[in-house]
Amino acid sequence: MSRPADLMELREEEIRAHYGAAAGMLEGFDHAPRIGKPAAEAPVERSPGISTGRRFRSTTPGLVTRSTARPDGVRLSERIEAAGGEDPLVSPIEATVLHGLRRAIAIALAVGEGFSGQTGLAELKKANLAGSLGADKKVAFTELLAAEALVVLGVFANATAFLLAPHASEVTVEVGSPEEVLTDNALLALGGALWELDQVIAAHATDEPRLVASVLAFAEALMEKVSLRAQDAPRLAAFTGANYRVEADDFTISGFTASRKARGTTLTMQFKKPHEVVGNHIAKYQAMKLAKMLMAYDFERKLNPFAELGGFIFTFMGDGAPGTGKTTLIQMMAGLISGYCETAGYAFRYQNFGIDNIDSYQGKSGQNAKAFVNNVLDPSVIGFGTIDDIDQIAGKRGDRQSSAGQQEVTAVFMEAFAGANTVVRGNCTFGMFSNFPENVDDALRQRAGARFLVDGPQTREDYIDILALLMGKRHDIPLGDHELYAAQEIKRAVAASFEGHSKPHEAGLLEVFDRVSGQIGALDTIAKLGTYLKAIQEADPRFTGRAIKNITDAVKVRAMDFELPDEWMEEPELFLFKSYDEKSAMISDLRQPITIDMVIQEINRYADSEFRYADKSDEAAIAKMVREFGLTEEAKRRYLEGKG
């Protein structure tokens, strides 16, 4: 595996030199909180002789803003050992957490020491101790101390999350944003972080799984806060411009970027095989292709050749009537990806964002949505995120019936799926599913790059197949004159489905198509296709430039209208384990030319879905207004009768 040219090895002896100091901090120290407030429900042991009386508030001018909090005795080792209950012996998990924290503190101190030497801070510290620090250097001294504090805090949080990630369970803990983030100097910064971690463990670590979850949640929250603080902090170039590697832990430090160890999720989902998805030919075909596309992701380059060449589906919308197979489609796609990842030894992370993630507390729903997106986006895993019944979860902007939490979720998803900071690496995909996509905010719906119409079984053969599938094998009823699952043969069914979009399906769009074709003839040039698109926009103002981008992306997907051979997934050495450039070349060789028929079919597929959503949305709005007018009239009639 190639490494950056500026990668510097952090030697083991440099780290172990700080083991004593790290162990001492875990054993115990006193800290007077400046910003954070001790949790009332979490009793914290105090040093002997320290009063527990009320805090003194100075009335002396100039001293009123100084913290007068009494120092608390922070004994993290005792706190962690108490998480296992009444067992006097330290459990393996408790020991792992303690060793991980000691290692993380030592790595952070070693990096801080290196930063201090590179930037001249070490000499300034000596001059300050000797009382010979010139006035012209005090500003630089203060800024470098703050920079070192941020470096140490960032590395400590990063290393803690990285080292403990393999020991995490499915238990999660919400700890909020850290408050005691101090930047006076590195040791004080570490003291503040460990004091707050002690508070978090006391409040949340009621058992061993929650102990690990609490430490991980705090480390990730601290990492995020420090990285935000570092964006505007001066004198950090010596740290952010270099990469450090700890060989023993396979841990690379690249500035304030999280270096999380790949951690997948254990799925308890009932997977479905492709032949068990009856009908839904295009949706099934694209889901199967997308599952293999994800596997082309290169973990070293952090990029997928499909994302670079075009044709990668980052977001898609699956819509259809209840009972047409959306859940089955999810189970099939998750099962395929999970199997491919197991064969290749990749970490796979599946996560669903459901209605239970909408919270009544202001801002919490947005935080949940952001955490969901970040978990799936993690570049160290293959990710698949689903949002089932998105019409109930993400509210329409301006809709008074949408809760504040639903509005927050809409804002987060819009930014994540096509915002200014959106980076598509090609390691994950998001699927939005709905029975009523017309109730989804227009702008959010248009951020779905592909449309999977989940229409369920359609033909006589489909209904025979689904009946035979669901009946199972515990009966003696003969099958009759029918070749079971032959109609589900994917290539034949998909070809017929795509050809069916050579003309629009929705009446409103068909009228536009016929009118434009009658005026300018066959749509066989870019100019004529552009004329057709403009006519669609005149019929539906919601058909914007984003719609054109989604259509062209879909056309590029069609150019990649091939399925990566099954043997490439079954034998990783044939494709998955090759270098990025080799994988890109192999994919390019399979690419097909773009044809005019492809473009017309994709325009019609996308526009059909938008017209379908718009018609349903308008009809629903009209029906609601008719009902309200009727209620108003009835109320008026009863009111007048009452007066008479």
N, C-alpha and C positions, 0 to 999 in steps of 0.2 A: 504494500500500500504506500503510495507516494505521500510525502508530507511537505508542508510549507517550507520554503527555503529559510525563513526566519525562525524556525522552531528551535527553542532552546530547552535543553534537558535540565529539569530540576532534580539535582542529584539527591539520592536517598539520604546521604549523610547530612545534607543541608536541612532536610525535613526533620530527621531524627534529632538533630541538635536542639529542636524546639519542643521535643516531647515533654521535657521536664516542666517547662512553662505552661504547656497545654494541659498537662495533668494537674498542675497546681490550680489552674483556673476552674477545672471541673471539680476539684476537691472543695474549693470554697474561696470566696472573696467578698468584700463588702462593696455595695454599689448604691449610691443615692440617686434615684431616678430624677431626671430633669424634665422629660416630656411625658413619658408614659406614666400611667397611674396603676398602682398595685391592684390586682383583682380582689374585690372584697370577699368573694367566696373562696379564694385560694389562699389559705394561710401560708405564710412564708416564714421559715425559721429565721430568727435574728441572732446576731452575734451576742455573746454573753455581755450583760451590763447595758445593752441598748434599750432605752426607754421606749414603750409603746404608746406614750401619751400623744396629745394633739400636736400638730405641726405648728412651730413658731413662725409667725409672719412679721418680718422686720418693718418697722415704721421709719427707719433711717432713710433719707433721700438717697437714691442711687443703689440701695441694697434691696429695694422692694422687688426688683425683677429677678434677683438671684434665687435659685432653688434652695430651700431650707429643709428639704426632705431628709429624714434620718436615713443613714445607709442601711440597706437590708443585707443580711448574710445570704449569699447565693451559694447553695451547695447542690450543684446539678447531679453529681454522682449519687447523692442520697435521694434526691428527687426521682431519678430514673430507677434506682433500685426499689423504690417504694411502689412503682407502677405494677409490679407483679403480685401485689397483695401481701399476705402475711408470711410468705415463704422467705426465710432469712437468707437463703442462698441466691446469688445472682444468677438469673436465667440466661440461656444463650442469647435471646433477643436483647435483653438489657445490656449484656456484655457487648453485643454487636453495636448497639447504639452508642455506648460509651467509647468503644474503640474508634467508631466512625467519627464521632465528634472530636476526639483527641487528634486523630489523623487530619481532619479538616482544619482544626485550629493551627496545627503545626505547619501544614501546607500554606495556609494564609500568612502566617508569620514569616515563613521562608520567602514567599513572594514579596511581602512587604519589605523585608530586609534587602532583597535584591533591588527593589524599586528605590529604596532609600539610597543605596550606593550608586545607582545609575544617575540619579537626578541631583546629587550633591547634598541631599537632605541630611545624610549622616554627618557631614562636616558641619552643617548648620546646627545640628543638635549638640555637637561637642562645643561649638562656640557659644551656644546659648547656656549650656551648663557651666562653662567657664566664665560667663558674664561678659564675653567679648563680642557678642553679636551686634554688628553695626545697625543703626537705625535704617539705613538704606536697604537692609536685607530682611527686615522684619515682615514686610508684606509677602515676599517670596517664601519665607519660612512658614508663615501661617498658611499660605495656599498649598505648599507642599505637604504640610502636616495633614490638611484636610484631604488632599489627594491620596496620601498613603492610607488614611482611615477608610476611604471609599474602596481602595484596592483590596485591603485586608478584609473588609466586610463582604465585598463581592466574591472574593475567592473562597472565604469561609462558607458562605451560603451555597455557592456553586458546588464546592467539594462535598458538603454535607448531603445535598440532594443527590449528587452523583453516586456517592458511596453507599447510601442507604436505599436507593431506588430498587435494587434487586430483592430487598427484604420487605417490600410493601405488599399489603394484601388489598382486597377490594374495599376495605374500610376507608372512608375519607372523612376529613375534619375541616371545618371552616374556622380559620383563626383570625381573619381580618387582616388589615394592613398594619405592619409594625410601626410603632410610634417612637421608640427609644433609639432612633438612628442618629448617633452623635458623630461629629467629624472633628473634634478638637485634636485628637491624636489616635493612633491605631489601637493602643491598649484600652483606652477609654471606650472606643467604638466597639471593640470586642466585648468589653464588660457590659455595655448597654444591651448588646444583642443577646448575650447569654442570660442577663437578668430577665429580659423579656421572654426568652425561650423557657426559662424556669417558670414564669407565670403561665405560659401556654400549656406546658406539661401538667402543671398543677390543676389547671381548669379542665383539660380535655383528656388526659391520658389515664382513663379509668381501667384500662387493661393493656396487654402488650400490643395487640394490633393497633389500638388507638395511640399508643406511645409512638410507634414508628410513623403512623399517619400524621400525628401532631408535629413531630420534628420535621418531616418532609414538607408539610404545608407551610410551616413557619419559614423554612429555608427558601422555598420557592417564592413566598411573599416578600421576604427580605431581599432576594435577588432582584425581583422586579422593582422594588422601591429604590434600591441602590443604583440600578442601571438608569432609572429615570433621573435620579439626582446627579448622576455622572454626566448626563448629556450636556449640562451647562457648566460643569466644573472645570477649572483651568488646570494645566500642568499634568494631564493624564496621558499624554502622547507616548511616554516611555512604556506605559503598560498596555494601552490599547493598540499600539503599533507592533507588538511582539506576540508570539505564541509560546507558551510553556507546556512541557509535557512531563507527566509523572509516569514513568515506564511501569512501575510495579502495579499501578492501579489502572493502567490504560486510560489515563485521564489527561485530556488536553484543555488548556486554559487559553481562550481567545478573547481577551478583553472581558467585557461584561456580558458576553453571550453565554447562555446556559449550555452546559455540556452534559446533559442528562444521559444516563445509561439507558439504552433501549429497553423499554418495559412494556410488554404486551398485556392484553387482558384475556382471562380465561373465559371462553364463551360457553354458556349453558344453553345456547340456542339450538332448536331442532332444525338442522340443515336440510335443504331440499336439493334434489338432483335436477338438472335441466329438464329432463323429460317429465318431471312432476309439475312443471309450470306449463299448464295447458293454455294454448292461445298465446296472446301477448307476444307475438313473434318478434317484432322489431325491438320491443323493450327487453325481451330475453336475450336477443342477439347482442344488443349494445351492452347489456350488463355483463355478458360473458366476455366480450371483447375488452371492456373496461377492467375487469378483474385481471386479465393478462397484461393489459397496459400498465397497471400499477406495479406489476412485478418487474418491469423493465427499469425501475428506479435505481439509480446508482448511488449507493450510500457514501462513497468516497467523494464524488463530485457534488452530491446533494442536488441532483437534477435528473429528470427523466428525459430520455431522447424524444419521446412523444410530445412532451411539453415544449421542447425546443423546435422540433420539426413541424408541429401542428397536429391537431387531431386528438389531443388529450381532453377528456371531459372532467372539468374541475367541479362543476355543479350541474345537477340535473333535476328536473321536476317530473315526478311520476303521478299522473292523475287518472282517475277512473271512478266509476260507480262503486258503491260498497259491494264487497264480495267478488271483485274481479281479479284479485290475486296480488295486491300490492305487498302484503306481508310475506306471501310466498316468494315473491321476487327478491325481497330483502334477504330472506333466509337462504335462497339459492346463491345470491351474490356473495354474502358473508361466508357461506360454506366454501365456495370456490377459492376466495382469497385466503381464508384460513388454511385450507389444504395446501395451496401453493406455498404459503409462508412456512408451514410446517416442514415441507419438503426441502425448502431452501435454507431453513434455519433463521428466518427473519422474524422479528417481533411484529405481531399484528395487533392493532388496537381498534376495536369496534366500540362505538358509543352512540347511544340514542338520546336525543333531547326531547323529552316529553312534557306533558302538561304539568307534571309534578315539579318541574323546574321553575315554574312561574311562582314567585314569592310575593307576599303582601308587603314586605318591607321595601322601602324605596331604594332603588339601586341594586337590590340583591338579584333580581331576575337578569339584569344586564351582566352582573358578575358571573352568574351561572352560565349564561350564553357565551361569554368570553372564555371561561374556563373550558367549556365544551369545545369551542373552536380551536383553542390552543392545544388541547390534548390530541385532537385529530391531526392538527398541522405539524406536530412534533416531527422534525426531519429525521429522527433516529428510528422511526417505525413506519410500517405500511398502515395507513389509517383509512377507516371507512366510517363516516358519520351520517346518521340518518335523523331526519326531523319528521316524525310521523304526525299526521293531522296538523300540518303547519298552519292551516286556516284558523285553528283554535289557539295556536301558540303565539304566532306573530300577528299583531293587530295592524289594521289599516291606519295609516296616519290620518288624523282628522276625524276618525270614527269615535263618536262619544261613547259607544258601547265597549270599546277596547280599554282594558285596564292599563294603568301606568306600566305595570310589568310587561305586558304584551308590547307596548310601544318601545320599551327599552330593548326587548329582544329583537324587534324589527330593525332598530338602529344598529345594533351589534352585527346582525347578519348582513345587512346591506354593506357595511364597511368591510366586513371580513371577506365577502364573496366577490366584490368588485370595487373595493375602495382604493384610495390613493396609495395605501401601504400594502395592498394585496400582492403577494409573491406566490406564483404557482410553481412549485418545485416538481410536482408530478408524483409525490409519494402518497397522496390521499385524494379522496373524492367525497363530496357531500351530496346526499340525495334528499330532496324534499318531496314528501308524499301527501296527497290530499284527495278527499272525495269531492271537495268543493273549492277548486283552485281559484274560482272567480272571487272568492272572499279574501284571497291573499292580496296584500298591497301590490299595486301594479308594478312599482319600481323594484320591489323585492322579487316578484315573480319573474321579471325580465332579467334578473341576475342568474337565472337558471339557464346555463348555456345550452343544454340539450333537453328535449321533451320526450318522455317515455309515456306514450298513451297505453295505459293498462286497461284494456277493454275486455279481458277475459276470453273464455271460449266463444267462438263465433260460428263455426261451421258444424255440420252434422257430425263430422269426424271428431271435432274437438269435444263435443258433448259425449260421444261414445267413449273417448279416451278418459275424460274426467270421471265418468261414471265407473268405468273399470278400475281406475286408479283408487277412487275413494271406497269402492266396494271391498277392495282387498282380495285376498286369496282364499278366505275361509267360506267358500260356497262352491256349488257345483253347476252354476248357471253357465251354459255355453256362451262363448264370445260371439259366435255367428260370423257372417261374411264381412270381416273387417281386419285390416292389418294394424295391430295395436301400435300406437305412437308414431305411425308412419307420417301422419299429418304434422307431427311436431318436428320433422326433419328440418333443421334450422335454415339451411341455405335455400332450399326450395321455397319455404314459407316466407322468408325474408325478401327474396327477390320479388315474389308476388305482392308483398306488402308495399315495398318501395314503388313498384310500378303503379300501384293504386293511387299514388300521390302525384301522378303526372297531371291530373286535374284536381282542383280543390274539392273538398267534401262539404264544407259549410256553404249554405245557400248564398250568404252575403258575399263571401269571397269568390264563389263561382261566377256570380254576376260581374264582378270586377274583372276576373280572368277572361270571360267571354267578350266583354266590352273592349278591353285592351287588345286582345288577339284579333278581334274584328277590325279594329282601327289600324293596327300596325303589322298584322300578320303573325307568323310564327315567331316565338320568342327565342331567337337564335343568335343574338349578339348581346354584348354588355349593355349597349345603349337601350335596347328593347327591354332587357331585364330591369334596368334602372327605371324605365318608364312604368313598368308594371309595379315596381316597388313604390313609386310615387303615388300611383293610383290607389294602392293599398293604404298608404298613409292618409290620403284624402278621405278614404272611407272610414278609417279608424285612426284618429290623431295619436293614439297610444303606440302606434307602430313607429318607433323612433330609430335613431342611429344605433342604439344598443341592440335592437332587433336585427339590424343588418349584420352586426358583429356576430351575434349568435348564429345567424344563418351561415355566414362564411366559415365560422368554426365547425359547424355541422358538416359543411361541404368538405372541409379538410379531414374530418373524421371519415367521411365516405371515401376520400382518397386513400385513407388508411384502412380501406374496407377489406381487411384480411384478418384472419385469426392467427395469432402466434401458434406455431405447431405445439401439440400437446407434449411431445417429447422434450421440448425446450423447458417446460415446466417440471416434467418428471425427472429429467437429468440436468440439474443446474449448471453443470460444466459446459453444456452446449450453448448456453446463452446467458443465464442469470449471473454467473460468476465471471463473465468476460468484462473487459474494461469498457468504460463509457463509450469511447470512440468505436470500438468493435461492435458494441450493441447498436449504436447509431447507424453504422454502415449496414448492418444486417437488416435493420428496419427499413432503411432507405431503399434497399434492393427489392423489398416487397411492395413498396408504394405504387399505387395505380394513378393514371392520369385523370384529371378532373374533366368531366364532360358536361355539356349543356343540360342533359337530362338530370344529372345529379343536382345541379343548381336549381332547376325548376322544381324538382321534387322536394328539396329542402326548404325552398321558399314557401311552397304550399303546405308542407308539414307544419312549419312554425306558424305561418299566418293562420292556418286552420285552427290551431290551438288558441291563438289570441282571439280570433273571432268567436270561438266556442266559449272562452272565458267571458268575453265582453257581453255576448248575448245573454248568457246565464246571469251575469252580474246585473245587467240592465233589467232583465225580467224580474229578478229577485227584488231590485229596488222599486220597480213599478208595482209589483204585488204588495210590497210593504206599504207604499204610499196609498194604494187603493184601500187597503185594510184600515189605515189610519183615517182616511177621509170618511170611510163608512162608519168608524167608531165615533168620529166627530159629529157626523150627521145624526147618528142614533142618540148621542149624548144631548145634542141640541133639541131633538124632538122630545126626549124625556124631560128636559129642563122646562120647555115651554108647556108641556102637559102639567107639570107640577105647579107652575105659576097660575095656569088657568083653573 
